Amino acid sequence: MAETEKMDKAVAIVYDADKGRAPRVIASGKGEIARKIIETAREAGVHIQEDSDLVELLAKIPLGQEIPAELYRTVAEVLAFVYKVNEQFKNKLKK
């Protein structure tokens, strides 16, 4: 079974540090929609972070809405990890 087949739910968030606001949910779905979200993210070079508990919580947030304060720390940890991975990848490409 392919990795995307195991992920039956997906949520995409966006964070613009320049605007100084909380991350927002920009896509959410299950089944085929989840697979499309994951596929689109991969095609765009976006890191996929698997966390079924966090997905369950984020999936309850209406599209376009900011994440609640209760999730700031958890989402910040995920974003910090993603930024670190992206920087490492960029550094490898430069070599």
N, C-alpha and C positions, 0 to 999 in steps of 0.2 A: 504494500500500500504506500502510495506516495505521501510525502509530508503534508501537502495541501489537503489530501483526503482525510487526514486525521483531525484537521482543524475545522470544526463545524461551525464555529462562530469567530467573527473578527471585528475589531474596532480600530479605526484609524483616528489619530489625533494630530493636531497641528499646534505648534507653539512658535510664536514670534516674539522673541525676547525684546526686540526694539519697541514693541507696543506696550510692554510691561503688563500684559494681562495673562490670565491663566490659560493653560492649554484648552483647546476646544475639540469636541468630537466632530469629525467631518464625514465619517462613514461608519456604518454599523450594519451587520447582517449575519445571517446564518445560512448554512447550506451553500447553494450555488452563489449567492451574493457574497458570502464570506470568502469563497474560493476566488471570486473576481477581485475582491478587495486585496487579497494576498497577492494574486497574480499582478495586478496593477502596481502594487507597491514594489514588488521584485523588479518589474520592468523599469521602474523609475529609479532603481538602486536604493530603495528605502530598506533599512534594516528591519527584519521581522523579529519581534520579541514575543515569545510564547509565555503566557501567564493566564491560565484559564480562570483563576479567581478574579484577577483584575479585569479581564474581558467581561465577566458576568456583571461586575459593578459598573464599568464604563458603558455597557450596552443599555443600561437603564437611563442614561442621559440622552435627552433629545438632541437630534442633529443640530449643530451650530452653537450649542450651549457650552459654556465653560465648565470644566470639571469642578466639583465641589471642593471646598477647603479640606475636607476629610481625606481626600485623595492626593493632595499636593505632594506630600512626602514620597508616597509610593511612585507616583508618576515622575517626580523629580529624579528618583533613583534610576528609573528606566531610561529617562532622557539622558542622564549623565553617562550611563553605560553606552547608549547609542552614540553619543557624541565622541566618547573615547574610542569606540570601535571605528567610527568614521575617520577620526584623525589618524589612527594607526594605519588604516587602509590608504589614506592619502599619502602618508609618509612612505609606505611601501611602493606606491606608484612613482614617487619622485626619485627613488633609487635606481 
